[in-house]
Amino acid sequence: MIERSRPIETVEGGPTVEDMLRTVEEMDTPDGYKAELIRGKIVMTPWSKFSYFPPMESLQEQLKAHSPDGHVATFAPFLFSFPSAGRAYGPDVYVVDRAVFKEQGRHGDAENLSLVAEFTSSSTKDVDWQEKLRVYGELVPVYLVVDMQAEEITCFSDPSPQGYRAHKTVSFGNPLSVPAPFDFEIDTTALKTA
């Protein structure tokens, strides 16, 4: 049997966040791309470059060793929704309450995230530094921006309705302190790709 795409019914007055999430879930995203809800639109962005795998793996392994009880550090391709902001993102690396994976849906609630990390590229840098910083800054305890072009990593923490209240930036090669609920220093030497 051949699979056929189904038309997506629109809702009068425009689609809701749930309508858009359902659309993202039903999309046949081309290989090498992920779909996210950014600025109220469905946006397809390419997955990270192969050369990003070693630094992503290094960060994931370090986070795994210091994650809060019941949380898992991963870079599995899952979407997390921020309903109050009308957004849904698929972070590059993240730490999340393991209980979220017992749900039957295809996206998780962002309230389960304890940390997200985004690795910048020329096509995503502005979204990582602006859009995601604002949205994550209201809810997620720790946000790491791994700026691959500047070879720096910034740790944002202490979220509030106005955004993060604390941040620190270091160049690759220098240790970076990550506050509670992690309380450890990231070895950033493995974040260089060359």
N, C-alpha and C positions, 0 to 999 in steps of 0.2 A: 504494500500500500504506500502510495506517495503522500508525504506530508504536504499539506497546503497551508499557506498562511491565512489567518482569519482577519477580516477587517476589524479595526478597533473602533468601537462605537464612541462617539463624542458625547459629552454631557453639556446640556444647555448652560450657558454662563461660564464655560471654560472648564477644563479638567481640574480635578482636585489632586492633591499630592498622592493620594491612594490610587487614583486613576493613572497618574503618570508612572508610579512605581509598578503597577500592573503592566503597563505598556513596556517598561524597561525589561521586566521579567519575561515577557512574551516575545521580545525582539530576538531575531536571529542575528546576533552581533558577529561581524566578520572576524575571522581568526586574527589574533594579534591586537584586538581592541576590546575596551571595556566601556560600558555605558553608565553614566552617572547623571544625577539631576543637579545641574549647576545653574545658578541664577534663574531658576524656574523653567529651565529648558533641558531636554534630553540631549546630552553631549557625549559623543563617542571620542575617546582618546586612546592612543596606542599604549599597550602595556610597556613597561620599562624595557630598556635595551638589555641585551644579554650581559653586557659588561657591568650592569648594575647588580647582577645576582650575587657576586662575592660580598659587596658591602651590605646588601640587604640580608644575606644569610648571617653575616657577622653580627649585625645589629639584632636580628631575631634571636640568635643564640645567646647573646648577652642579656637581652630582655627576659628570655626564658628562665635564666638562672636567678632572676630577681623579681619575677612577677608575683603579684599578690596571690594568696591562697585561692584556689578555685579558678584562676585565670590562666589562659593559654596565650603564648606569643606566637604569631604566625604571619605568613604573607599569602594565605589562601585567598582566592579571588571571590570575596563576598561583599555584598552591598549593605551599608548601614544607613538607616533613615533618621533624619532630623525633622520630624513632622512640623514642629513649630516654626522652623525656618523654611519649610518647603524644599528641602534638599535631601539628597542621598548620595553617599560617596563610597567608593571602594578603595580604602587606604592601601598604600604600598606595603606597609608593615603595621601590625596593630596588636594590642593586648586586650583581650576581652574575656568576660565571664564565660566559662565553659558551658554553663547552663543554656546560653543562647542557641547552641547547636542541637538542643533537644526540640526546638520549635520546628514546625512543619513548613513554614514559609520559605521564601527565597531571599528575604532580606531580614536583617536583624535590627533591633532597636538600639540606637546609638547610646542610650543610657547605660548599656552593658560594657561600653568601652572604658578602659582605664588609661590607655595611651594610644595615640596614632602617630605614625611617621610617614611623611611624604618625601620622596626623592625627586628633586626638581629636574625638569628637562626644559628645553627651549619652548616647547609647546604647552607646558603646564605650569611654568614658574609663576606667572601672575596669579593664577587660581590658587596655587599652594600658599603664596605669600599674602594674598588679600582675601578672597572669598572664603577659603577653608579656614584661614586664621580667625576670621570673624565668627564663623559658625562653630568651629571646634571650641573657640574661646569662651563660649557660653555654657559648655557642658562637659567636655572631655578633660580629665585632670591634667594630662600631660600631652603636649603636641611637639613633636620633633620635626623641624624642617631641615632636611639634609640637602643643602644647596650644592649640587654636584658641579655647577659651573664656577662658583666662587670658592669651592673646596672648604666650606664652613658648615657647621651644624649649630642650629639654634634650638634651645629647649625653652618652650613656653609652659608656664604652670600657673596655678591658682586661678581657675576660671571664675567668671562673674557675668552678670547680665550685660556688662559693658565690655567684656572680653578679658583676656589674660592680664593679670596684674604683675606678673614677673616673667623675665626672660634673661637668657644668657647665651652668648655666641662665642664659639671657639673655632679656630682653624683646625682642619684635619691634622692629626698627629698629637693634639693636646687633649687631655682628659676633660670630659664634660659631666658635671654633677646632674643627676636626675633626682628630683625630690620625691617625697612620699606620694604614692604608696610603694615606690621602688627603692629609694635611698641607696644609690650606688653611683659609681663613675663609669661612663662609657669609655672604652678604649677606642678612640677614633682613628687609629693608624690604619685599620683595615677598610676604611671608607673610601680611600683613594682608589680610583679605577686604573691608574697607570703607574 
